[in-house]
Amino acid sequence: MINDRIDLVHWRERLQREGRVQIADYLQPVAAERLRQCLEQEVPWTLALRDGAGARTIDHAAYAAMDEGARAALLAQTAAEARAGDAGAGGEFRFAYDSYMMVTAYQQGRDPGLLLHRVLELFNSPDYIAFARALTGDARIRRANAQATRYQPGHFLRYHTDEEHSEGRLYAYVLNLSHHWQADWGGLLQFIDADGQVLDTFLPRWNTLSLFAVPAGHAVSLVAPWARQDRLAITGWLLT
């Protein structure tokens, strides 16, 4: 599934030097296309959001039953409350995007046969953990978690750092699975310093792995109403 032509030494040195990399052609082409198809057609999405009431999830049945007007009103309310809770450096962050929590679904035995369960098994196999250690140069990695994400117009993820000591997060990753994404569609992974300045921006290019050390200030910019497709990805952390 993973492209065997990835230059581990090159990317490891760059990650250690810069703290973040985006690796092109991460998956074998057939595997990348099959995984994109799964996210586009087969995943029973939920809506993950965090507003003034805190973080919560609207389950698949309730979310699927909402009409476009109800969804738009909910996103507008979430955006308004994100404005009230300014999420600058050190502030409270807010988000709204479609999610499938792969670890929880796997543990609960939901959606048997869904390809994402096999992906989670792969990401926690001895061979993949050894690969992740070689890629990062970090022998502390012992496991990986994952969620599938779908950002549609109006979805966003405000500033945060991913720091969470109890879970043992070492590196965050985003496996991008949307074809021909354009910069003015939004959905950009932006790295932000303590003064609120953008240090770097990763376009969610097809079949790339964005990988960065935790903690790191970052955000996913609002997906524009004219975006012609959804921003599809599998995201998570490499953990101790």
C-alpha positions in Angstrom: 0.0 0.0 0.0 2.8 2.4 0.9 5.0 3.6 -2.0 8.3 1.6 -1.7 10.2 4.4 -3.5 9.9 6.9 -0.6 13.4 8.3 0.2 13.4 7.7 4.0 16.7 9.4 4.6 15.8 12.6 2.7 12.4 13.0 4.4 13.7 12.1 7.9 16.5 14.7 7.6 14.1 17.3 6.4 11.6 16.6 9.1 14.2 16.8 11.8 15.5 20.0 10.4 12.2 21.8 9.6 9.7 20.1 11.9 7.3 19.5 9.0 7.3 17.8 5.5 4.8 17.0 2.8 5.7 13.7 1.1 4.5 13.2 -2.5 3.2 9.9 -3.9 2.9 8.4 -0.4 0.6 5.5 -1.4 0.8 3.2 -4.4 -1.5 4.7 -7.1 -4.1 2.0 -7.0 -4.3 2.0 -3.2 -4.7 5.8 -3.2 -7.5 5.7 -5.7 -9.3 2.9 -3.9 -9.0 4.8 -0.6 -10.3 8.0 -2.2 -13.3 6.0 -3.5 -14.0 4.7 0.0 -14.1 8.2 1.5 -16.1 9.6 -1.3 -18.8 6.8 -1.5 -18.7 4.4 1.4 -18.1 6.2 4.7 -21.1 6.9 7.0 -20.0 10.4 8.0 -20.8 12.2 11.2 -20.4 16.0 11.8 -17.8 17.0 14.3 -18.0 20.5 15.7 -16.9 22.6 18.6 -18.6 25.8 19.4 -19.6 27.7 22.5 -21.3 24.6 23.9 -18.1 22.6 23.6 -17.1 19.6 21.3 -19.8 17.2 20.1 -20.7 15.0 17.3 -23.9 14.7 15.3 -24.3 11.0 14.5 -24.7 9.7 11.0 -28.4 9.1 11.1 -29.3 12.5 12.4 -26.7 14.2 10.1 -28.0 12.4 7.0 -31.6 13.4 7.9 -30.8 17.1 7.9 -31.7 19.1 4.8 -29.3 21.6 3.3 -31.0 24.5 5.1 -30.6 22.9 8.5 -26.9 22.1 7.7 -26.2 25.7 6.5 -27.9 27.2 9.6 -25.8 25.0 11.9 -22.6 25.9 10.1 -23.5 29.6 10.3 -24.2 29.4 14.0 -20.9 27.5 14.6 -19.0 30.2 12.6 -20.6 33.0 14.6 -19.6 31.3 17.9 -16.1 30.8 16.5 -16.0 34.6 16.0 -17.0 35.1 19.6 -14.4 32.7 20.9 -11.3 34.2 19.3 -8.8 31.3 18.7 -5.6 33.2 18.4 -2.4 31.7 19.8 -3.2 30.3 23.2 -6.9 30.7 22.7 -9.8 28.2 22.5 -10.1 26.6 19.1 -13.3 25.8 17.2 -14.1 23.5 14.3 -16.7 22.0 12.0 -16.0 19.2 9.6 -17.2 15.7 8.7 -15.6 12.9 10.6 -15.4 9.1 10.9 -13.5 8.1 14.1 -11.7 5.0 12.9 -10.5 3.8 16.3 -13.8 4.1 18.0 -15.7 2.4 15.1 -13.2 -0.4 15.0 -13.4 -1.0 18.7 -17.2 -1.0 18.6 -17.3 -3.4 15.6 -19.3 -0.9 13.5 -19.5 -1.0 9.7 -17.9 -4.4 9.1 -16.2 -4.6 5.8 -15.4 -0.9 5.6 -11.9 -0.5 4.1 -10.9 2.0 6.8 -10.7 -0.8 9.3 -8.0 -2.5 7.3 -6.2 0.8 7.0 -6.2 1.2 10.8 -4.8 -2.3 11.2 -2.1 -1.5 8.7 -1.2 1.7 10.5 -0.7 -0.3 13.7 1.1 -3.3 12.2 4.7 -4.0 13.2 5.9 -3.3 9.7 4.2 0.1 9.5 5.4 1.2 13.0 8.9 0.3 12.0 8.5 2.3 8.8 7.2 5.3 10.8 10.2 5.1 13.1 12.5 5.0 10.2 10.7 7.9 8.5 10.8 10.1 11.6 14.0 8.8 13.3 11.9 8.5 16.5 12.0 5.1 18.2 9.3 6.2 20.7 6.5 5.6 18.2 4.4 2.6 19.3 1.0 3.1 17.7 -1.1 5.3 15.5 -4.7 6.6 15.7 -6.7 7.8 12.8 -9.9 9.4 11.6 -11.3 10.0 8.1 -12.2 13.7 7.5 -14.3 15.4 4.8 -14.2 19.2 4.6 -17.1 20.6 2.6 -17.8 24.3 1.9 -18.1 26.2 5.3 -16.0 23.7 7.2 -12.9 24.8 9.1 -10.5 24.0 11.9 -9.2 27.0 13.8 -5.8 27.6 15.4 -4.5 24.9 17.8 -1.3 23.1 18.6 -2.3 19.4 18.9 -0.5 19.3 22.3 -2.0 16.5 24.5 0.3 15.0 27.0 -2.0 12.2 28.2 -2.3 10.6 24.7 1.4 10.7 23.9 1.2 12.6 20.6 4.6 12.8 18.8 3.7 13.6 15.2 0.5 14.6 13.4 -0.2 13.4 9.9 -2.7 14.2 7.1 -3.0 11.8 4.2 -4.6 13.9 1.4 -6.9 12.1 -1.0 -8.5 14.8 -3.1 -7.6 15.3 -6.8 -6.4 18.6 -8.3 -7.2 20.8 -5.2 -6.8 24.5 -5.9 -5.4 27.0 -3.4 -8.4 29.4 -3.6 -10.7 26.6 -2.5 -9.4 27.0 1.0 -8.8 23.9 3.1 -5.2 24.8 3.5 -3.0 23.5 6.3 -1.4 26.6 7.6 1.4 26.7 10.2 1.2 29.7 12.5 3.6 31.1 15.0 2.8 32.6 18.5 2.4 36.1 16.9 -0.3 34.9 14.5 2.0 34.9 11.4 1.7 32.2 8.8 5.1 30.4 8.6 4.2 27.8 5.9 1.2 26.5 4.0 0.6 23.0 2.7 -1.9 22.6 -0.2 -3.8 19.3 0.2 -2.2 17.8 -2.9 -3.4 14.4 -4.1 -1.7 11.4 -2.5 0.6 13.4 -0.2 1.3 12.9 3.5 1.7 16.0 5.5 3.7 15.2 8.6 4.8 17.5 11.5 6.1 17.3 15.0 3.8 18.1 17.9 3.2 20.7 19.3 2.9 23.0 16.3 0.5 25.9 15.9 -1.7 25.3 12.8 -5.2 25.6 11.3 -7.2 24.4 8.3 -8.6 27.4 6.5 -12.3 27.7 5.7 -13.4 25.7 2.6 -14.8 28.2 0.1 -18.4 27.9 -1.3 -17.0 27.6 -4.9 -14.8 24.5 -4.1 -15.7 21.9 -6.7 -15.0 18.9 -4.5 -14.6 17.8 -0.9 -11.3 17.9 0.9 -10.8 14.2 1.8 -8.2 12.9 4.1 -7.2 10.5 6.8 -5.6 12.3 9.7 -4.3 11.4 13.1 -1.2 11.1 15.3 1.8 8.9 15.8 1.8 8.1 19.5 4.0 6.7 22.2 
